[in-house]
């Protein structure tokens, strides 16, 4: 708001004073009433924020129930009346319904997130007027109306001679991308040639996140980078004419960019090699191969199509071992064969799509579904320097949390502190406690677990010795729950915090931010015992996508699964008394469940980690089980366990005072 020197009438008091214009409403206010006007705008913004919070809760409820249950029940009823041959079609209809609903919610959520960012920016900058507020209000009304109309889906029933077939009808039809039919030239287009604004039979291309185009300029024997909206490219590999020396290329056919290490990988077809260029340094990754196409997935696996061997091969970057993932069964047109494979694509599920050139088809090869395995010799990623309190030491670590950056947050029990150990760091840093054992707000006493609330950049700690759950935000502390013999913590995607209480033999749940109540019992709570509705010293817990609670029932030597709202649990691991047989557990500790529903348990006194498939009578050893010890293939009273985004297994090897990582074998 600009200051005016002349005196005019204030819109509110109508007195002639030095006034200040509001650009939003185009009215003039004296200083006193300008402040009142600003306060009114602030109140209106707060109303919008409140409406936004209500909308956020509403969309979260929608996301919790993406499947329209009344319609699913109709489909289930139709399925039961139909014959076995049409069960597959029933499943197809469910997927259409869920996908339609989810697509709608996802579209709304994108708009919602944009609105959220606008509100945050306006609130932070504290510069807004009626125009801004009206725009926010209109956007909120639009997406609210869209959400209210998102469930406008019905089922149309049609009579058939042997069944009543149904179909899914939605008023919101799926949107398929469409493109303008007139293209824009973004690289070259100036005739065949070798100038920087020309190309000579370009082959493979790669587009990075900045819309820069990397081009395998085949017959110019070079790789060209064409920056977004540039008029010419720049040669970044192979500018020394055709040849087989390290700094030369011969008819390169494809290129990809490894953005993690800022290198480019080239299918150097004429030289029968795959070569990596990094800062003008070259390294041959694969030689003696008729490479036609390249791809890389999020796990840093390199895929190469070989038109001579009629196969696609996969390497882990940095390793020499390769495996065939498509073809490899000789030249042919059978479903297990390829004939001159060229370009390839790998999706998020590691399925490989192959242009099968001479068979005039595109093939999809799914990744073989199998149980994960891990290397049996672990890597120490935190501690491992003996028992102690230095920053490179731990003292009986218990609970661990791995964030998306592979930083490890550790409940360092007997050091009365929480340590963050960043990826590949040589030592940790204290982020909570570390001020001696005690009950002050800045102290901890035998903490057993820690989780990270990444939304508000805080950590939540099971401060067991002080019988409290405490939150640390930027060295500020707040007790969330007190008078609870807490051991382990977990959260779910719906914003609930779960706490195991070893004294009351129960697991309780709170809505995050609402801790003024005693919480809801979601497992146990029926005194100490070994019945299906009881627990005996519940320790570690895990919450799955359906809000089922898995509990390490320590003194019952079993792991229990309590489905949402169930009155009793089921035994999913152990439960056959104390022992070391494959159907037994000895004081089970850390528990985790993968996307296949397989249960992983730290079997404390057997010094091993077990995997159990629900419904099976016994488990299998996945790591450890080689006796108590401190070798890389041994454990010594394992406690917490967790997986990172790549599937690597982390174990709090408590009495070895270390956190170790078992690398997944892909």
C-alpha angles and dihedrals in degrees: 000000000000121000116242122207098204124084117244137161116285110235092225106041096022090222124137107251142132101291138192124217123234108215091203099060097016091231130132122235135183116237093264095050093038087064090049090049091051089050090053089052090049091052091050090050089051090052089053090048090051091050088047090053090050090050090048090055091048094051090046088055089051091051091050090059106034091154112078096231099200091054093044088055090053090051091048091050090050090048093053091053092049130079125262093257093070099048091098091057091052089058090050090055092051091052091050091051095047093044091049092050093042093048090053093049091046091052091050091045091056090055089044091053091050089052090048091055091049092052091047092050094048092046092049096046093042090210114121143119141190092290091057093045093048090050091051091046092050092049092049091048091049096052091041090055090046091052092048090053095042093092094058092125127129140175122243114207122207127187119239130180095253105018141017099247119206134199135195115249120189127179088212105069119206114264119230119196116256128192134208109260093224112074132211120226107235100172131031117326090159097112131273112314149104102257117117090256092050139070134200112214100328113208125175122022135192126198117203127206090270091056092250111151121223111199132195096219093198106190093037087056093227145101115238127198113208110192120216111286092356121148094218140017134238126230110240100170136021104017093147100084126259115323147115101249117115093260094047135077134206116210097323109208105186142013136192131183121231097208094186094068098020095242135129124227118208134198096221094192100175091054093042094234144106109229133188123214118199120169091337091308117120132210126179107227099179128010137186092037132124091226115191106160139020135202137167130199132209091267092063095254116150118216121198129183115219112202093190097054092033094230145105116234130198129210131183105232107256095021128097098211115101132186132198111244100173133023117345093144098103130273113312149103100258119117091258093049140074133200112209102336113206126166121025140192129195120204129207091271090055092249110152121224114200131192098224095202105191093037090055093228144099115236129202118209113191121215110257110257110232141142115277120253130196135209107263096222110073131210119230107234100171133021116347092144097105131272111316149105102254117117091258092051139072134197114213101328113206121171122031135189125196117203128204091269091055092248110151121223110200133195097218096200106194094033088058092225146102115238128197113208110192121215111287092356120149093218140015134241126230111242100168134019118354090138096106129276111308150110101254116119090254093049136076132202118207098329111201104185145015134191130184121232097206093186094068097020094243136129125225117208134198096222092190099174091054092044093234144108108227133188124214120200116174092332091311115120134208127179107228100179128011138187092037127125090224121185110162138017136206138169133202133213091260094066101260126140118214123200129186114221112201094187097055093033093232144112114226132195131211131183103245110257093021107087102140092103135063093256128237121286109236099169133022118342093147097106126268115317149108100252120116091258093049140073133200112209103337110206124162121030138190129193120208131204092274091051092252111155120225113198131191098224094202106191093037089057092229146098116236130202118209114189118216111288092001119148093213139018137234127234109246100168133022118344093147098103132266114323150100101256119116090256093053140072130200110213099329115218130170116033132190135167126210129214090270092057094252114151121223118198133186100226097207107195093033090056094227144101115238132200120211127185110214110258095023119120095221140023136222133238112249100175135002120011090132096113131273111310150108101254119119091259095046137079131204111205100328116210123169123028135186143165129230125219092274094053097255112152120233121195130189097225091199106188091040086056093228144105112229132193125214108201117227118243107227 
